[in-house]
Amino acid sequence: MNTSQPTPWRVPIQKPRLPPLETVEPYLKSVYSSGQFTNFGPLERNLRFRFAEIFNVGADQVALCANATLALAGATGVAEPKSWIVPSFTFVATPHSIQLGGGTIEFVDVIEGRWTIAPSSRHEHGFVPVAPFGMRPDIAGWNEQTTVVHDAAASLGVETDLSGLPELHAVVYSLHATKVLGSGEGAVVIFGNSNSAQNFRTWTNFGFLGSREARIPAANAKMSEIQAAYVHAALDGWKEEKAEWLNARYLAQEIESVHGLKPLLEESNLISPYWIVEFPDSLLCENFENLMNSSGIETRRWWGKGCHRMEAFLGVNQGALPVTESIGVRYVGLPMARSFGHEQFGLIYDALSKRKCECQETLFKTCLREKL
Ligand SMILES: Cc1ncc(COP(=O)(O)O)c(C=O)c1O
């Protein structure tokens, strides 16, 4: 039975891809023969060792989770601070997760050009800086004495040695189907110390630690063996996956340079599941988006105009947010997927070239010929 809906777009915004079924099958078979389907089974344990090697940390610093939203809830929930400073310019999962973990939040502004919050410290407060759209998390910028949970949900493609991760820090990565190393749902968290990792694992397992006594407020957020099977298979294919993402990024960069688009990600060898471009003003951004959509190319304002404007967060304290207000209407996400090649990027390229040649209207002339 084919239950997938046909996309109306010639180029959809993303195309989720899991590891090929035949590469997952041996892992799934091992799950069936072990008879352990969840509760920290052998695949989950081995996966912690694999990620420990990737991040150059001890396996006791690594924890796995059902998804990054729950991982952020748990990582902030088991930490000392109960008040957290977060950017408003992020995916809704960031503020949702902290509230889910029992913390209160305050929105602060991001820095122009980097779209993340500036390192600072405040008595009895923790911080959740977000590495936006697959960018490198700024770990070294933050004080070692400050509790920081880095939301690096989309940044698994950035090679990061976390051996020097400060004790009070943790870094959360998502393994969602649309992300790098996409495995369906899942998350990996690296902690600066093994006690926090252990507390986090307790949090993901009803607050149990060696007995059926709930020791802390908790959830069920474990990574199942089925999920772990997909992550193992994704890691086995990591080298090929990386090459595909790099190829897609290269093609996107060609379009950026020919058509004068300003990308968020300037680093050429950085793997990200997003393609974000920025415009000098909102009108130009809207015109560009209309042009793309009318050519069958899907776009998305991934984080809206910032969480502070969303109903769910209207009561949240906030500082002045001028940069968020400004970039919130000037950025747009273009299609990006590791399976995209000349066909998809060619359609985007052609849409821009065609409009540039044909355009008679002053608005588009100004917007797309002169300013872009
Ligand atoms: C910045 C950010 N944080 C958290 C998440 C949540 O990740 P997950 O889907 O694994 O819960 C996402 C997902 O897109 C994200 O972009």
The ligand as an SDF file (V2000), in Angstrom:
LIG
                    3D

 16 16  0  0  0  0  0  0  0  0999 V2000
   17.1370   23.8850   17.0020 C   0  0  0  0  0  0  0  0  0  0  0  0
   16.3590   22.6160   17.2220 C   0  0  0  0  0  0  0  0  0  0  0  0
   16.2360   22.1430   18.4600 N   0  0  0  0  0  0  0  0  0  0  0  0
   15.5760   21.0000   18.7170 C   0  0  0  0  0  0  0  0  0  0  0  0
   14.9870   20.2760   17.7000 C   0  0  0  0  0  0  0  0  0  0  0  0
   14.2020   19.0470   18.0420 C   0  0  0  0  0  0  0  0  0  0  0  0
   14.7280   17.8760   17.5170 O   0  0  0  0  0  0  0  0  0  0  0  0
   13.8790   16.5350   17.4940 P   0  0  0  0  0  0  0  0  0  0  0  0
   13.0560   16.5770   16.2540 O   0  0  0  0  0  0  0  0  0  0  0  0
   14.8950   15.4420   17.4740 O   0  0  0  0  0  0  0  0  0  0  0  0
   13.0210   16.5020   18.7200 O   0  0  0  0  0  0  0  0  0  0  0  0
   15.1010   20.7160   16.3870 C   0  0  0  0  0  0  0  0  0  0  0  0
   14.4820   19.9690   15.2910 C   0  0  0  0  0  0  0  0  0  0  0  0
   14.4160   20.3950   14.1580 O   0  0  0  0  0  0  0  0  0  0  0  0
   15.7960   21.9250   16.1350 C   0  0  0  0  0  0  0  0  0  0  0  0
   15.9300   22.4240   14.8980 O   0  0  0  0  0  0  0  0  0  0  0  0
  1  2  1  0
  2  3  1  0
  2 15  2  0
  3  4  2  0
  4  5  1  0
  5  6  1  0
  5 12  2  0
  6  7  1  0
  7  8  1  0
  8  9  2  0
  8 10  1  0
  8 11  1  0
 12 13  1  0
 12 15  1  0
 13 14  2  0
 15 16  1  0
M  END
$$$$
